[in-house]
């Protein structure tokens, strides 16, 4: 259930700069991506909450395009890494190269040293290459040859994967999945949305040139917006509600792997960012419910019996959301 816009009250925090930025980003992306409003909103929430995102969907549903547009509207460095079975960790984080002039080794940084990093088809690279992202995603740093190199803030990884294709892919381990704030399942557009998309493409008669997309948010503005989100109020009974939701995943009979405390923190930070982009300086139960599913769906595992029944982790989590009492 999506929370409604909050406008019938006086906010105790000046959210107008953040709201103006978010509205401008939505408008810019909406010129090129039809529908997928939920995906765009959750990407913005992740950007403001300083969390990484995994986009899962079949090819052709605008996963990569939307990620590239997000990177373009934020005036920061962007890099794209196409994961393939022969990709090595050094191709991601960089490597030490011998400099004949100084007779010493010097570090040449890889594409991970950027602000927004698009990792396309993350499940196409083997575990060793996937593991090269672990330290960068969690600690915002890279260690090579015993020396640590910090990553510049903001740092956001947006990864994509195809849930259907299994040939030549490597399943992401649970430890890797847990480092993503959200897993967003990108669905097909509706008939009306696809008709609108075709009409726009026909009239425009050209593909998207990223150079025509203007930056909207600077790195400094993004830092200010994140500071604002830190001031969003969360009542104690809502903190308890988050804890109850996550705790229920650890004892539900349909799940043999529940969510970690990192999931609780993710729901908290995500709901605060969502409340802010909705124009409110406080979190509601609806905000928590809205972000809970993309926070939890990749952090839990269903039992084999439930899988044989044809039910998914999403089905079980929706049941938990319905069963846990909502505070009012």
Secondary structure, DSSP 8 states (H G I E B T S, - for coil): -------SS--SS--HHHHHHHHHHHHHHHTT--S-HHHHHHHHHHHHHT-EEEEE--TTSSHHHHHHHHHHHEES-EEEEE--TT--HHHHHEEEEEETTTTEEEEEE-TTSSSEEEEETGGGS-HHHHGGGHHHHHHSEEEETTEEEE--SS-EEEEEE-SS--TT-----HHHHTTEEEEEE-----HHHHHHHHHHHHHH-S---GGGS---EEHHHHHHHHHHHHT-B--HHHHHHHHHHHHHHHH-TTEEE---HHHHHHHHHHHHHHHHHTT-SB--HHHHHHHHHHHHTTT-EE-HHHHHTT--HHHHHHHHHHHS----
